[in-house]
């Protein structure tokens, strides 16, 4: 088991605090989560309206700034309460650049070999820049931005394949702590995914002068549905919520801020990745590659980075699933980014996501995607099977 002293050092990627944005520019609302056409007036399903009313929330007030009210009584937290009306141009390139990272099948039988076991801490693996342009080298990997009580924040996320819509997925995988505050809060707001953010990489200084089409090459995609584990909702959050990291995963359904002529996120982004819920025992996986947009020193959030290492085991609680752990120096901002291994077809297979690690960054850990993760994935795919 991990020593208590080491646990206290695990601050990194699961804590939810972040620095406030300097940009509070007003933006005019346009669409809602229920309108998938890319435009039109706000239309919220009656059941969602009822849930909002039950929390004393008036939709007109919400779209005109009431979303800034983080009073616990108005913080939507349960699985079916998420609402995220599009506020067009809320996430302008400047505001995206100022967002801060968070501070701090069925389960196969042979995975039980790993339960409750922790291997020695891996050696640090220096992160390396992903080749550019990301639209070709890492299609479907991108930046996730969102609003929290402390201000605008950022994580990483990935387009994943949807069996209900082959080649036309609108599903995005990320970490639970990038979308939900856990036991002491609810869903974050203004969640937007930017695939292939800053596609040509470089530094933050270069980013500020990059053309808009390079910074947001495939548009902004607003979450209109979200799901995460009940374990995270009930007991997750910032340290001491670390023990819930084995359940630190989430799935979003998204739609574009601007019309795409009916094209899906997968079509626009140029790729999506299969999610593997039947990964073998950790010791049988030859290597994992983590990707994301780290934004804490020595990184600045402007470029996509990656680490590749053979995974080992990290157990935070013998009664909870054992996590993958790799050597990696990526910092805050990379949370929620994909962890790939090579699938049977030779293509990248997503089997985890960036969840947590120590400061200074030397290693990182991600959850095993077992039956809890498969359940939320199957439910989301089925829910949207007859619509898009």
C-alpha positions in Angstrom: 0.0 0.0 0.0 1.1 3.6 -0.6 2.7 5.2 2.5 0.6 7.9 4.2 3.4 10.4 3.6 3.2 9.8 -0.1 -0.6 10.1 -0.1 -0.4 13.6 1.4 1.8 14.6 -1.6 -0.9 13.5 -4.1 -2.3 17.0 -4.7 -2.0 17.4 -8.4 -4.7 16.6 -10.8 -7.7 15.8 -8.7 -8.1 19.0 -6.7 -10.7 21.4 -8.1 -9.4 24.8 -7.2 -8.3 27.1 -10.0 -7.4 30.7 -10.5 -10.1 33.1 -11.7 -10.1 34.5 -15.2 -9.3 38.1 -15.8 -11.9 38.2 -18.6 -15.5 38.6 -17.5 -16.8 39.8 -20.9 -20.5 39.5 -21.2 -21.8 37.3 -23.9 -25.3 36.9 -25.4 -26.9 33.5 -25.1 -28.3 31.7 -28.1 -29.1 28.0 -28.0 -29.8 25.4 -25.4 -28.8 21.8 -24.7 -31.9 20.5 -26.4 -31.4 22.2 -29.8 -29.0 20.2 -31.9 -29.3 22.2 -35.0 -26.5 24.7 -34.2 -28.9 27.6 -33.8 -32.3 28.6 -32.7 -34.2 29.7 -29.6 -33.7 28.1 -26.2 -35.7 25.0 -25.7 -35.3 23.0 -22.6 -37.1 19.6 -22.1 -39.9 19.8 -19.5 -38.2 17.3 -17.2 -35.1 19.5 -17.1 -37.2 22.6 -16.6 -38.9 20.9 -13.7 -35.6 20.0 -12.1 -34.3 23.6 -12.5 -37.5 25.0 -10.9 -37.1 22.5 -8.1 -33.8 24.2 -7.3 -35.3 27.7 -7.6 -33.6 28.3 -11.0 -35.2 30.5 -13.6 -33.9 29.7 -17.1 -34.0 33.3 -18.3 -32.0 34.4 -15.3 -29.6 31.5 -15.8 -28.7 32.4 -19.3 -28.3 36.0 -18.3 -25.7 35.3 -15.6 -27.4 33.3 -12.9 -25.0 30.4 -13.7 -22.5 32.4 -11.7 -24.5 31.7 -8.5 -22.7 28.7 -6.9 -24.9 28.6 -3.8 -25.1 24.9 -2.9 -28.9 25.0 -3.1 -28.7 26.0 -6.7 -25.7 23.8 -7.6 -27.1 21.0 -9.8 -25.3 17.8 -8.7 -27.3 14.6 -9.4 -26.8 12.6 -12.6 -29.9 13.8 -14.4 -29.7 17.5 -13.4 -26.9 18.7 -15.8 -27.8 21.7 -17.9 -25.4 23.7 -20.1 -27.1 26.2 -22.5 -24.8 27.5 -25.1 -23.7 31.1 -24.5 -22.3 32.0 -27.9 -18.8 33.5 -27.9 -18.5 33.1 -24.1 -15.3 31.1 -24.7 -13.5 33.6 -26.9 -9.8 32.7 -27.7 -8.5 35.2 -25.1 -10.7 33.7 -22.3 -9.7 30.1 -23.3 -6.0 31.1 -23.1 -6.5 32.5 -19.5 -8.3 29.4 -18.1 -6.3 27.8 -15.3 -5.9 24.1 -14.7 -7.4 22.4 -11.7 -5.0 22.9 -8.7 -4.7 20.4 -7.2 -17.2 -5.6 -21.8 -17.5 -6.3 -18.2 -14.6 -6.3 -15.8 -12.4 -9.2 -17.0 -11.5 -11.9 -14.4 -7.7 -11.5 -14.6 -7.9 -7.8 -13.4 -8.6 -9.2 -9.9 -4.9 -10.1 -9.9 -4.2 -6.3 -9.3 -6.7 -5.6 -6.6 -5.2 -3.9 -3.6 -1.6 -4.0 -4.9 0.9 -1.2 -5.3 4.2 -1.4 -7.2 7.3 0.7 -6.5 7.1 4.3 -7.7 8.1 4.5 -11.4 11.0 6.6 -12.6 10.0 10.0 -14.0 9.4 10.1 -17.8 9.9 13.5 -19.3 6.9 14.7 -21.3 7.5 15.3 -25.0 5.7 17.6 -27.4 3.2 15.9 -29.7 4.0 16.4 -33.4 2.0 19.0 -35.3 -0.5 19.7 -36.7 -2.6 18.0 -34.1 -5.4 17.7 -36.7 -3.2 15.0 -38.3 -1.1 13.6 -35.4 -3.7 13.5 -32.6 -7.1 14.0 -34.2 -9.8 14.0 -31.6 -7.6 15.0 -28.6 -8.3 18.5 -27.3 -8.9 21.1 -24.6 -11.8 21.2 -22.2 -12.7 24.5 -20.6 -15.3 25.2 -17.9 -16.5 27.5 -15.2 -16.1 26.8 -11.5 -16.7 28.9 -8.4 -13.1 30.1 -8.5 -13.2 31.1 -12.1 -12.5 29.6 -15.6 -10.6 26.3 -15.6 -9.2 23.8 -18.1 -8.5 20.1 -18.6 -8.0 17.8 -21.5 -10.4 15.4 -23.3 -10.9 13.1 -26.2 -13.4 12.2 -28.9 -14.5 8.5 -28.5 -16.3 6.2 -30.8 -20.1 5.7 -30.4 -21.4 2.3 -31.5 -24.8 3.9 -32.0 -23.4 6.4 -34.6 -20.5 4.7 -36.4 -18.1 7.4 -37.9 -20.4 10.1 -36.5 -19.7 10.3 -32.8 -20.5 13.3 -30.6 -19.1 11.6 -27.4 -16.1 13.0 -25.4 -14.2 11.2 -22.6 -12.5 13.1 -19.7 -12.0 13.0 -16.0 -14.8 13.3 -13.4 -13.0 16.1 -11.5 -13.1 18.1 -14.7 -16.9 18.2 -14.9 -18.2 17.6 -11.3 -17.0 19.0 -7.9 -17.8 15.7 -6.1 -19.4 15.4 -2.7 -19.3 19.2 -1.8 -20.7 20.5 -5.1 -22.2 19.7 -8.4 -21.7 20.0 -12.2 -19.4 22.7 -13.5 -20.8 25.1 -16.0 -20.1 26.4 -19.5 -18.3 23.1 -20.4 -16.8 23.4 -23.9 -14.5 21.0 -25.8 -12.0 22.4 -28.3 -10.6 19.6 -30.5 -7.0 20.1 -31.7 -6.7 23.3 -29.7 -3.8 25.4 -31.0 -3.1 22.8 -33.8 0.4 24.0 -34.5 1.6 24.0 -30.9 4.4 26.3 -29.8 4.5 28.6 -26.7 1.9 30.8 -25.1 3.5 33.9 -26.6 3.1 32.3 -30.0 -0.4 31.3 -29.2 -1.5 34.9 -28.6 -0.6 35.8 -32.1 -1.8 32.6 -33.8 -4.8 33.0 -36.2 -8.2 32.1 -34.8 -8.5 29.1 -37.1 -5.3 27.7 -35.7 -6.3 28.1 -32.0 -9.9 26.8 -32.5 -9.4 24.8 -35.8 -12.5 22.6 -35.4 -14.9 24.8 -33.5 -16.2 24.8 -30.0 -18.4 22.0 -28.8 -20.7 22.5 -25.8 -21.6 19.6 -23.5 -25.4 18.9 -23.6 -25.3 15.7 -21.6 -22.9 14.5 -18.9 -22.4 11.3 -16.9 -19.9 10.3 -14.3 -19.7 7.6 -11.6 -22.0 7.6 -8.7 -19.0 7.1 -6.5 -17.5 10.4 -7.6 -20.7 12.3 -7.1 -21.2 10.9 -3.7 -17.6 11.1 -2.3 -15.2 12.6 -4.8 -13.6 16.0 -5.0 -10.4 17.7 -4.0 -8.0 16.1 -1.5 -9.1 14.3 0.7 -11.2 13.1 -2.2 -8.2 11.3 -3.6 -9.5 7.8 -2.6 -12.3 8.3 -5.2 -9.7 8.6 -8.0 -10.4 5.0 -9.2 -13.8 6.4 -10.3 -12.4 9.6 -11.8 -13.9 9.3 -15.3 -16.7 11.0 -17.2 -18.4 11.0 -20.6 -20.0 14.0 -22.4 -22.3 14.3 -25.4 -21.6 17.5 -27.2 -23.0 19.8 -29.9 -21.4 22.6 -31.9 -21.6 26.3 -31.0 -21.9 27.1 -34.7 -23.6 25.1 -37.4 -21.5 22.3 -39.0 -24.0 21.5 -41.7 -25.1 18.4 -39.8 -21.6 17.0 -39.4 -20.7 15.3 -36.2 -17.7 16.0 -33.9 -15.9 12.9 -35.1 -16.3 14.0 -38.7 -15.1 17.5 -38.0 -12.3 16.4 -35.7 -11.1 13.8 -38.2 -11.0 11.0 -35.7 -12.3 9.2 -32.6 -11.0 6.4 -30.4 -12.3 3.1 -29.3 -12.8 2.8 -25.5 -11.5 -0.4 -24.0 -13.4 -1.8 -21.1 -11.8 -5.2 -21.2 -8.2 -4.2 -20.6 -6.0 -7.1 -19.3 -4.2 -7.2 -16.0 -1.9 -4.2 -15.7 1.3 -6.2 -15.8 0.2 -7.6 -19.2 0.0 -4.2 -20.9 3.3 -3.4 -22.6 3.0 0.4 -22.6 0.6 3.3 -22.1 0.8 6.7 -23.7 -0.8 9.7 -21.9 -1.6 12.9 -23.9 -2.9 16.2 -22.9 -2.4 20.0 -22.5 -0.4 20.5 -19.2 -0.6 24.2 -18.2 1.4 24.4 -15.0 5.2 25.1 -15.0 7.3 24.2 -16.8 4.4 24.0 -19.3 2.1 26.8 -20.4 -0.9 25.0 -21.8 -0.3 26.1 -25.3 1.0 22.7 -26.6 0.0 19.1 -26.4 2.4 16.8 -24.6 2.7 13.1 -24.1 4.4 10.4 -21.9 4.9 6.7 -22.7 5.8 4.1 -20.1 5.0 0.6 -19.0 2.2 0.8 -16.5 2.4 -0.4 -12.9 -0.1 -0.7 -10.1 -1.3 1.9 -7.6 -3.9 1.0 -5.0 -5.4 3.8 -2.8 -7.9 1.4 -1.1 -7.8 -2.4 -1.3 -11.6 -2.4 -1.7 -11.5 -0.1 -4.8 -10.1 -0.8 -8.3 -6.4 -0.6 -8.7 -5.2 2.3 -10.8 -2.7 2.4 -13.7 0.5 4.4 -12.9 3.2 5.6 -15.2 6.2 7.8 -15.0 5.2 11.2 -16.4 6.1 14.9 -15.8 2.9 16.4 -17.2 1.3 18.9 -14.8 -2.2 20.3 -14.1 -4.3 20.8 -17.3 -3.5 17.4 -18.6 -6.3 15.9 -16.4 -8.9 14.0 -18.4 -6.5 13.5 -21.3 -6.5 10.0 -22.9 -4.3 7.1 -21.9 -3.8 4.9 -25.0 -2.4 1.4 -25.5 -2.2 -0.4 -28.8 -5.5 -2.3 -29.6 -5.8 -5.7 -31.3 -6.1 -3.8 -34.6 -2.9 -1.8 -34.0 -4.8 1.4 -33.5 -4.8 3.5 -30.2 -7.2 2.1 -27.7 -8.3 4.4 -24.8 -8.2 2.4 -21.6 -7.8 5.2 -19.0 -7.5 9.0 -18.5 -5.2 11.3 -16.6 -6.5 11.6 -13.0 -3.9 12.4 -10.4 -0.2 12.6 -9.5 2.2 14.3 -7.1 3.8 17.7 -7.1 6.4 18.1 -8.5 5.2 15.9 -11.3 7.1 12.6 -11.5 4.3 10.1 -12.1 0.6 10.0 -12.9 -2.2 7.6 -12.3 -5.4 6.9 -14.2 -8.5 4.7 -13.4 -9.2 1.2 -14.7 -12.3 1.5 -16.8 -14.4 -1.4 -15.4 -18.1 -2.1 -15.2 -18.9 1.4 -13.7 -17.4 3.1 -16.6 -19.0 0.8 -19.2 -22.4 1.3 -17.6 -22.3 5.1 -18.1 -20.9 4.7 -21.6 -23.6 2.2 -22.6 -26.4 4.4 -21.1 -25.2 7.5 -22.9 -24.9 5.8 -26.2 -28.3 4.3 -25.9 -29.9 7.6 -24.8 -28.6 9.3 -27.9 -29.0 6.4 -30.3 -32.2 7.8 -31.9 -30.9 11.4 -32.1 -27.7 13.3 -32.7 
